[in-house]
Amino acid sequence: MTVHAAEQQLYADVWASIPQYGDVAPGERYVDILKEVCPAPAHVLDAGTGSGKGALALQQAGYTVTLCDLTPEGLVPEARMLPFRPVCLWKPLRSQLGLGSVDAAYCTDVLEHVPPQFTMLAVDQMLQLATRGVLLTVSLTTDGFGAWVGRPLHQTVQGFTWWRDSLNEVGHVQDARDLLSTGLYWVTR
């Protein structure tokens, strides 16, 4: 089984067996920051959409949104009406999505879930697709749900400066904010 297939199965199981997993939707919190760096109207890829609640907030703010994640299992009913593609973030996104480009990628509390060897490859894939940039938030702490599935869900837990410096290796960090338990980054090509 490939790493991608194993991760896809893990998150299908998480969404099916832990209803509380979707209670908190970080994507709902950072829409105003995206509006600062990439005002609407714009086409945004909600990369690692999870429940889709963040995508709904983006749509309400005037963005055209395309959703993608390993699995659609977590999508709330309202988000199921938006365009969704099952993808692996560290594989070529352009071909998986069937999109030429988007204005921005919006990736909130997703990268820490990506296996460490693929985190910057995932960022590079988003940067190749997003003409204006990528807004990332990354949890800097371990997760609480991993105990329920027998392994940590946050696979890449690093500090704020590690993420900032690593992101500068694949793109240009235009804005970086240390929010204590979360790092926020606006990254351009």
PASEBA-1860 file (N, C-alpha, C; in nm, 3 decimals):
! residues 189
1> MTVHAAEQ> 0.085/-0.118/0.000/0.000/0.000/0.000/0.089/0.124/0.000 ~ 0.058/0.220/-0.085/0.136/0.343/-0.092/0.108/0.431/0.030 ~ 0.196/0.527/0.055/0.176/0.621/0.163/0.044/0.697/0.140 ~ 0.021/0.739/0.017/-0.102/0.811/-0.016/-0.224/0.727/0.016 ~ -0.227/0.601/-0.026/-0.341/0.513/-0.001/-0.361/0.490/0.149 ~ -0.251/0.474/0.223/-0.261/0.454/0.368/-0.319/0.578/0.436 ~ -0.274/0.697/0.395/-0.325/0.822/0.453/-0.473/0.841/0.417 ~ -0.508/0.809/0.294/-0.647/0.821/0.249/-0.737/0.731/0.333
9> QLYADVWA> -0.695/0.608/0.357/-0.774/0.515/0.438/-0.783/0.562/0.584 ~ -0.671/0.609/0.636/-0.669/0.659/0.774/-0.773/0.769/0.794 ~ -0.774/0.868/0.703/-0.865/0.980/0.722/-1.009/0.944/0.689 ~ -1.032/0.850/0.600/-1.169/0.800/0.581/-1.218/0.737/0.711 ~ -1.130/0.662/0.776/-1.165/0.599/0.904/-1.186/0.702/1.014 ~ -1.099/0.804/1.020/-1.111/0.908/1.122/-1.245/0.979/1.108 ~ -1.279/1.021/0.988/-1.406/1.092/0.968/-1.525/1.003/1.000 ~ -1.514/0.874/0.970/-1.625/0.782/0.994/-1.641/0.747/1.142
17> SIPQYGDV> -1.532/0.741/1.216/-1.539/0.689/1.353/-1.530/0.796/1.463 ~ -1.491/0.919/1.428/-1.477/1.024/1.530/-1.559/1.146/1.487 ~ -1.688/1.147/1.519/-1.772/1.259/1.474/-1.723/1.395/1.521 ~ -1.658/1.402/1.637/-1.610/1.529/1.692/-1.493/1.586/1.612 ~ -1.434/1.507/1.525/-1.316/1.552/1.451/-1.346/1.679/1.370 ~ -1.466/1.693/1.320/-1.500/1.809/1.239/-1.559/1.925/1.316 ~ -1.567/1.913/1.449/-1.626/2.022/1.528/-1.549/2.153/1.515 ~ -1.418/2.145/1.514/-1.334/2.263/1.500/-1.287/2.269/1.355
25> APGERYVD> -1.309/2.381/1.290/-1.271/2.399/1.150/-1.180/2.522/1.140 ~ -1.047/2.502/1.146/-0.956/2.616/1.140/-0.976/2.705/1.017 ~ -1.023/2.649/0.908/-1.043/2.728/0.788/-1.142/2.842/0.803 ~ -1.229/2.832/0.900/-1.325/2.940/0.925/-1.259/3.062/0.988 ~ -1.145/3.041/1.053/-1.081/3.148/1.132/-0.998/3.247/1.052 ~ -0.947/3.209/0.937/-0.842/3.288/0.872/-0.886/3.354/0.741 ~ -1.015/3.354/0.713/-1.065/3.414/0.589/-1.028/3.562/0.582 ~ -1.038/3.634/0.693/-1.006/3.778/0.691/-0.860/3.803/0.655
33> ILKEVCPA> -0.772/3.713/0.693/-0.631/3.730/0.657/-0.612/3.705/0.507 ~ -0.682/3.607/0.452/-0.676/3.586/0.307/-0.726/3.710/0.235 ~ -0.831/3.772/0.287/-0.885/3.894/0.225/-0.780/4.006/0.221 ~ -0.689/4.008/0.318/-0.583/4.109/0.320/-0.482/4.088/0.207 ~ -0.445/3.963/0.182/-0.337/3.934/0.088/-0.386/3.897/-0.052 ~ -0.512/3.853/-0.062/-0.570/3.815/-0.190/-0.720/3.845/-0.185 ~ -0.755/3.972/-0.206/-0.896/4.011/-0.195/-0.986/3.939/-0.296 ~ -1.110/3.918/-0.257/-1.211/3.864/-0.347/-1.252/3.974/-0.444
41> PAHVLDAG> -1.295/3.942/-0.563/-1.318/3.807/-0.612/-1.187/3.741/-0.655 ~ -1.177/3.615/-0.627/-1.061/3.535/-0.666/-1.101/3.388/-0.657 ~ -1.029/3.306/-0.730/-1.052/3.161/-0.726/-0.952/3.102/-0.627 ~ -1.004/3.032/-0.525/-0.921/2.979/-0.418/-0.936/2.827/-0.411 ~ -0.823/2.760/-0.398/-0.821/2.617/-0.373/-0.815/2.597/-0.222 ~ -0.917/2.535/-0.165/-0.913/2.500/-0.023/-0.847/2.364/-0.014 ~ -0.717/2.365/0.009/-0.633/2.245/0.005/-0.635/2.174/0.140 ~ -0.690/2.054/0.142/-0.707/1.982/0.268/-0.830/2.035/0.340
49> TGSGKGAL> -0.939/2.044/0.270/-1.060/2.111/0.318/-1.123/2.048/0.441 ~ -1.103/1.920/0.465/-1.162/1.856/0.582/-1.313/1.858/0.578 ~ -1.374/1.932/0.669/-1.521/1.939/0.677/-1.581/2.029/0.569 ~ -1.499/2.116/0.510/-1.548/2.210/0.411/-1.606/2.337/0.472 ~ -1.605/2.348/0.604/-1.659/2.468/0.669/-1.578/2.592/0.632 ~ -1.448/2.577/0.618/-1.364/2.689/0.576/-1.398/2.732/0.434 ~ -1.422/2.635/0.347/-1.459/2.665/0.208/-1.591/2.741/0.202 ~ -1.685/2.704/0.288/-1.812/2.775/0.293/-1.792/2.919/0.338
57> ALQQAGYT> -1.702/2.940/0.434/-1.670/3.077/0.479/-1.604/3.156/0.367 ~ -1.518/3.091/0.290/-1.454/3.158/0.176/-1.560/3.197/0.072 ~ -1.650/3.106/0.043/-1.755/3.135/-0.054/-1.841/3.253/-0.007 ~ -1.875/3.254/0.121/-1.955/3.362/0.176/-1.881/3.496/0.167 ~ -1.748/3.493/0.169/-1.667/3.614/0.158/-1.648/3.660/0.013 ~ -1.706/3.588/-0.082/-1.701/3.630/-0.221/-1.602/3.556/-0.309 ~ -1.539/3.451/-0.259/-1.444/3.374/-0.337/-1.514/3.261/-0.413 ~ -1.459/3.227/-0.528/-1.494/3.104/-0.597/-1.401/2.999/-0.539
65> VTLCDLTP> -1.457/2.887/-0.494/-1.377/2.790/-0.419/-1.383/2.653/-0.484 ~ -1.267/2.590/-0.492/-1.256/2.449/-0.527/-1.198/2.379/-0.405 ~ -1.259/2.268/-0.367/-1.216/2.194/-0.248/-1.137/2.071/-0.291 ~ -1.038/2.037/-0.210/-0.968/1.911/-0.232/-0.919/1.855/-0.100 ~ -0.909/1.725/-0.093/-0.862/1.655/0.025/-0.839/1.510/-0.015 ~ -0.785/1.433/0.078/-0.765/1.290/0.053/-0.897/1.219/0.031 ~ -1.000/1.261/0.103/-1.130/1.195/0.099/-1.240/1.297/0.123 ~ -1.357/1.275/0.065/-1.470/1.365/0.092/-1.549/1.326/0.217
73> EGLVPEAR> -1.505/1.227/0.289/-1.580/1.171/0.401/-1.620/1.275/0.506 ~ -1.538/1.377/0.529/-1.566/1.473/0.635/-1.654/1.589/0.595 ~ -1.685/1.603/0.468/-1.760/1.720/0.422/-1.898/1.730/0.485 ~ -1.929/1.849/0.537/-2.064/1.875/0.587/-2.156/1.883/0.465 ~ -2.286/1.858/0.483/-2.378/1.856/0.368/-2.371/1.981/0.280 ~ -2.362/2.100/0.341/-2.360/2.224/0.261/-2.236/2.230/0.172 ~ -2.124/2.178/0.218/-2.000/2.183/0.140/-2.000/2.083/0.026 ~ -2.085/1.983/0.033/-2.092/1.882/-0.074/-2.145/1.941/-0.204
81> MLPFRPVC> -2.199/2.061/-0.198/-2.249/2.129/-0.318/-2.137/2.200/-0.395 ~ -2.022/2.217/-0.332/-1.909/2.286/-0.396/-1.824/2.185/-0.473 ~ -1.750/2.232/-0.575/-1.665/2.139/-0.650/-1.555/2.080/-0.562 ~ -1.548/1.948/-0.559/-1.451/1.875/-0.476/-1.374/1.777/-0.563 ~ -1.242/1.765/-0.534/-1.158/1.665/-0.600/-1.078/1.591/-0.493 ~ -1.079/1.456/-0.498/-0.990/1.382/-0.408/-0.848/1.392/-0.463 ~ -0.754/1.437/-0.381/-0.616/1.456/-0.426/-0.518/1.414/-0.318 ~ -0.397/1.399/-0.361/-0.282/1.383/-0.273/-0.200/1.510/-0.291
89> LWKPLRSQ> -0.187/1.589/-0.186/-0.124/1.722/-0.197/0.021/1.718/-0.244 ~ 0.092/1.609/-0.224/0.232/1.607/-0.263/0.254/1.550/-0.403 ~ 0.146/1.516/-0.471/0.154/1.473/-0.612/0.108/1.590/-0.699 ~ 0.141/1.588/-0.830/0.107/1.702/-0.916/-0.041/1.742/-0.907 ~ -0.066/1.857/-0.849/-0.203/1.903/-0.827/-0.273/1.944/-0.956 ~ -0.200/2.007/-1.045/-0.261/2.056/-1.168/-0.333/1.943/-1.242 ~ -0.266/1.829/-1.256/-0.327/1.717/-1.328/-0.437/1.650/-1.245 ~ -0.421/1.642/-1.114/-0.525/1.581/-1.031/-0.653/1.665/-1.028
97> LGLGSVDA> -0.637/1.795/-1.031/-0.752/1.886/-1.020/-0.814/1.919/-1.155 ~ -0.736/1.906/-1.261/-0.786/1.946/-1.391/-0.803/2.097/-1.402 ~ -0.719/2.172/-1.328/-0.724/2.318/-1.330/-0.594/2.373/-1.387 ~ -0.604/2.483/-1.461/-0.483/2.549/-1.508/-0.412/2.620/-1.394 ~ -0.489/2.697/-1.318/-0.434/2.768/-1.202/-0.549/2.819/-1.117 ~ -0.513/2.866/-0.999/-0.606/2.936/-0.910/-0.534/3.062/-0.865 ~ -0.606/3.155/-0.810/-0.541/3.276/-0.760/-0.463/3.248/-0.632 ~ -0.521/3.168/-0.542/-0.455/3.138/-0.415/-0.492/2.998/-0.368
105> AYCTDVLE> -0.403/2.941/-0.291/-0.434/2.818/-0.218/-0.450/2.855/-0.072 ~ -0.542/2.791/-0.006/-0.578/2.817/0.133/-0.566/2.683/0.203 ~ -0.467/2.670/0.289/-0.433/2.541/0.348/-0.418/2.559/0.499 ~ -0.526/2.533/0.573/-0.527/2.562/0.716/-0.524/2.435/0.799 ~ -0.421/2.427/0.882/-0.400/2.313/0.972/-0.405/2.180/0.898 ~ -0.325/2.173/0.791/-0.318/2.052/0.708/-0.175/1.999/0.703 ~ -0.077/2.087/0.684/0.060/2.040/0.662/0.116/1.955/0.775 ~ 0.074/1.982/0.899/0.124/1.901/1.009/0.075/1.756/1.001
113> HVPPQFTM> -0.030/1.733/0.922/-0.083/1.598/0.901/-0.007/1.522/0.792 ~ 0.064/1.595/0.710/0.137/1.536/0.597/0.264/1.468/0.649 ~ 0.295/1.348/0.599/0.422/1.285/0.639/0.539/1.380/0.614 ~ 0.634/1.386/0.708/0.743/1.485/0.700/0.815/1.491/0.567 ~ 0.838/1.378/0.505/0.912/1.377/0.380/0.836/1.443/0.265 ~ 0.706/1.471/0.284/0.625/1.526/0.176/0.575/1.668/0.202 ~ 0.605/1.728/0.318/0.547/1.858/0.350/0.586/1.967/0.250 ~ 0.712/1.981/0.223/0.755/2.089/0.134/0.721/2.058/-0.012
121> LAVDQMLQ> 0.712/1.932/-0.047/0.666/1.895/-0.181/0.520/1.938/-0.198 ~ 0.440/1.920/-0.093/0.300/1.965/-0.098/0.293/2.117/-0.116 ~ 0.375/2.190/-0.044/0.377/2.337/-0.059/0.418/2.374/-0.200 ~ 0.520/2.308/-0.252/0.564/2.336/-0.389/0.452/2.312/-0.490 ~ 0.376/2.206/-0.472/0.265/2.177/-0.563/0.160/2.288/-0.557 ~ 0.130/2.337/-0.435/0.033/2.446/-0.423/0.087/2.574/-0.487 ~ 0.216/2.601/-0.467/0.275/2.721/-0.526/0.275/2.716/-0.679 ~ 0.290/2.599/-0.735/0.286/2.586/-0.881/0.148/2.617/-0.938
129> LATRGVLL> 0.046/2.598/-0.858/-0.092/2.617/-0.902/-0.146/2.757/-0.872 ~ -0.099/2.818/-0.764/-0.154/2.944/-0.714/-0.074/3.063/-0.767 ~ -0.136/3.147/-0.847/-0.064/3.258/-0.910/-0.027/3.370/-0.811 ~ -0.108/3.392/-0.709/-0.079/3.498/-0.613/-0.005/3.448/-0.489 ~ -0.038/3.328/-0.443/0.031/3.274/-0.327/-0.050/3.171/-0.252 ~ 0.007/3.126/-0.141/-0.053/3.022/-0.058/-0.060/3.073/0.085 ~ -0.180/3.072/0.143/-0.195/3.104/0.285/-0.198/2.972/0.361 ~ -0.102/2.958/0.452/-0.088/2.836/0.530/-0.102/2.867/0.679
137> TVSLTTDG> -0.172/2.781/0.750/-0.161/2.779/0.894/-0.121/2.638/0.931 ~ -0.034/2.628/1.028/0.020/2.499/1.070/0.015/2.491/1.221 ~ -0.046/2.384/1.272/-0.045/2.362/1.416/0.098/2.327/1.459 ~ 0.143/2.390/1.565/0.279/2.368/1.614/0.281/2.270/1.731 ~ 0.166/2.207/1.757/0.154/2.116/1.871/0.104/1.979/1.826 ~ 0.116/1.882/1.914/0.065/1.748/1.886/-0.087/1.751/1.891 ~ -0.149/1.650/1.830/-0.295/1.645/1.823/-0.352/1.560/1.936 ~ -0.480/1.579/1.963/-0.548/1.501/2.065/-0.624/1.382/2.010
145> FGAWVGRP> -0.647/1.378/1.878/-0.728/1.271/1.821/-0.648/1.147/1.786 ~ -0.516/1.160/1.778/-0.434/1.046/1.740/-0.450/0.926/1.831 ~ -0.472/0.950/1.959/-0.490/0.840/2.054/-0.611/0.755/2.016 ~ -0.709/0.815/1.952/-0.831/0.743/1.914/-0.807/0.646/1.799 ~ -0.705/0.675/1.718/-0.676/0.588/1.603/-0.544/0.513/1.617 ~ -0.477/0.530/1.730/-0.357/0.452/1.757/-0.227/0.508/1.703 ~ -0.229/0.631/1.653/-0.106/0.696/1.608/-0.131/0.846/1.597 ~ -0.026/0.926/1.612/-0.046/1.072/1.601/-0.095/1.111/1.461
153> LHQTVQGF> -0.190/1.201/1.457/-0.234/1.255/1.328/-0.144/1.369/1.283 ~ -0.086/1.442/1.378/0.010/1.547/1.344/0.147/1.479/1.333 ~ 0.187/1.455/1.210/0.313/1.383/1.184/0.433/1.476/1.177 ~ 0.411/1.600/1.140/0.520/1.695/1.125/0.498/1.809/1.225 ~ 0.541/1.785/1.348/0.527/1.886/1.454/0.663/1.953/1.470 ~ 0.667/2.079/1.429/0.789/2.158/1.436/0.753/2.297/1.487 ~ 0.854/2.374/1.521/0.833/2.509/1.571/0.809/2.610/1.461 ~ 0.768/2.728/1.502/0.737/2.837/1.409/0.853/2.869/1.314
161> TWWRDSLN> 0.974/2.884/1.368/1.087/2.922/1.282/1.128/2.810/1.188 ~ 1.113/2.683/1.231/1.142/2.572/1.140/1.052/2.579/1.019 ~ 0.923/2.599/1.041/0.829/2.610/0.928/0.864/2.731/0.840 ~ 0.888/2.846/0.904/0.921/2.967/0.826/1.044/2.945/0.740 ~ 1.149/2.891/0.798/1.274/2.870/0.724/1.257/2.765/0.615 ~ 1.184/2.658/0.644/1.161/2.553/0.545/1.076/2.605/0.429 ~ 0.974/2.684/0.460/0.890/2.742/0.355/0.969/2.837/0.267 ~ 1.066/2.909/0.326/1.152/2.998/0.246/1.243/2.920/0.151
169> EVGHVQDA> 1.260/2.792/0.173/1.340/2.709/0.082/1.265/2.676/-0.047 ~ 1.129/2.674/-0.041/1.051/2.639/-0.160/0.978/2.759/-0.219 ~ 0.967/2.866/-0.144/0.900/2.986/-0.191/0.956/3.106/-0.116 ~ 0.878/3.213/-0.115/0.919/3.334/-0.044/0.812/3.367/0.060 ~ 0.846/3.362/0.186/0.751/3.393/0.293/0.737/3.545/0.300 ~ 0.621/3.593/0.260/0.592/3.737/0.260/0.542/3.785/0.396 ~ 0.477/3.696/0.469/0.421/3.730/0.599/0.428/3.604/0.685 ~ 0.472/3.618/0.808/0.479/3.506/0.901/0.436/3.558/1.038
177> RDLLSTGL> 0.340/3.487/1.097/0.288/3.529/1.227/0.290/3.410/1.323 ~ 0.355/3.429/1.435/0.360/3.326/1.539/0.239/3.348/1.629 ~ 0.142/3.259/1.618/0.019/3.269/1.697/0.024/3.173/1.816 ~ 0.144/3.141/1.861/0.176/3.054/1.975/0.155/2.907/1.943 ~ 0.034/2.860/1.929/0.015/2.718/1.898/-0.002/2.694/1.748 ~ -0.004/2.803/1.672/-0.022/2.797/1.526/0.074/2.894/1.459 ~ 0.130/2.852/1.348/0.207/2.943/1.264/0.124/2.978/1.142 ~ 0.125/3.105/1.104/0.051/3.151/0.986/0.154/3.207/0.889
185> YWVTR> 0.142/3.170/0.761/0.241/3.208/0.660/0.171/3.239/0.528 ~ 0.210/3.351/0.467/0.169/3.382/0.329/0.293/3.363/0.245 ~ 0.288/3.267/0.154/0.404/3.227/0.076/0.375/3.250/-0.072 ~ 0.472/3.311/-0.141/0.460/3.333/-0.284/0.573/3.260/-0.356 ~ 0.563/3.251/-0.485/0.664/3.185/-0.568/0.790/3.267/-0.569
END
